[in-house]
Amino acid sequence: MDLMDPVSLLFLFGLLVAFFLKTGSFWNTSKKNLPPGPRPWPLIGNLHLLDVKRPYRTLSQLSKRYGPVFSFEMGFQKMVILTGYEAVKEALVNQAEAFAERPKLPVFEKINKGYGLTFAHGENWKVMRRFALTTLRDYGMGKRTIEDRIVEECHFLIRKFESYKGKPFETTAIMNAAVSNIIVSILLGKRFEYEDPTFVRLLNLVNENLRLSGSPCVTLCNMFPALGFLSGGYKTGQKNMDELHAFIQATFIEYLKKLDVNDQRSFIDAFLIRQQEEKNKNRSNEFFHNKNLRSVVGNLFSAGTETTSTTLRWGLLLMMKYPEIQNKVQEEITTVIGSAQPQIEHRSKMPYTDAVIHEVQRFANIVPMNLPHATTADVTLKGYFIPKGTHIVPLLYSVLCDESQWEKPYHFYPQHFLDSEEKFVKKDAFLPFSAGRRVCAGETLARMELFLFFTSLLQRFTFQPAPGMSKEDLDLTPAVGLTTPPMAFDLCALPRS
């Protein structure tokens, strides 16, 4: 009988040790009332049950068997899944502090190293979030100053659409650039032309990393960290992040040369001034250092670009799919705004358009898995004991498609946000930005962008499928990634008379 080679023996030994450590963990030995879940297989856990490209669908289905709070194992990674509005609200809102952490996932820890906002932890996250929210407000988030910037960018975007003269084109790069210019104006104090090669490269880095973050290869790396060296996806993600951070560092080095406390031009200026203040006070400067600056700017640039751009692209696709809804939006725009420039103040007078935008966000469901959470203490939820440090998945897909909250959860149905008198109504289960302590920091900005970009485009254009395609040919299947954009599509932007 042939003996195994030493490398194979070592690998097998490592797997066995990990397996026995796992099976001897507090989770399995605790006598407390732990959440139920499917029985795991050795080594792979419940991976055999999972659609790794669209895991949110599998997890939503499993909740019908195991309830709104259940356990699930991916390799050696045990997690608790929260499904439906009531369970997610109970955790993220009613017990916000207990569910406010992020789990330390191997791939994201190696790439982000705990700095910044998105995957930061503890006090570092709290300090950076407070600074980011305060500074974003200082630079106009939610105010007329940022509204004026969005309106200006709408004009650039409209001219770009007009340049195609009704011929079909693909919108991903254009929409990314237009939306990104808003957060760029805050972070850097400038805007880029859409074809600027540096800008195009940065947007490509962000888009590729978001796609990779939700890919099966990164999922497997988080399950089996020892296999990370085999993953081309992880290596590409790290390379992309290094390139993005190098650009940010080169930028703030240049800004440092012209820094003027009395003339702050951007978010980066504000951070650099705070950095100097900390040094002048002889503090240890535990938080306001260059690594956090790179990560915070990178996080805001990524989050402030892709999600809003993706939602708008879903909006244009859905307007082509349902032309009768597009017509009704345009009728309301004509009645309320006419040929004037859309402004935020118009939103309260446009219940149908507001309902359509909300329904685009609900139906598109672009962050279906949410970003993962972790418990900061032992906690009880819906009668189940969840230990401190547990990886939590508050499944937004299940909230935005909760059959107890939405009349037609799997259909595009703007009436979800209208009452019997066609007035706009808020819905508690509308949580596309998540909820609680980790709610999206840019929610106010995103809501403003969605309304102004969407109404400005629908005011000027009617959107139709490319020649040779009918509305029935349009595919509403989401692509794979950390966010779920629509599949690439061409459209024709026909000027309205």
Order of alpha helices (4+ residues) and beta strands (2+ residues): alpha-alpha-alpha-beta-beta-alpha-alpha-alpha-alpha-beta-alpha-alpha-alpha-alpha-alpha-alpha-alpha-alpha-alpha-beta-beta-beta-beta-alpha-alpha-beta-beta
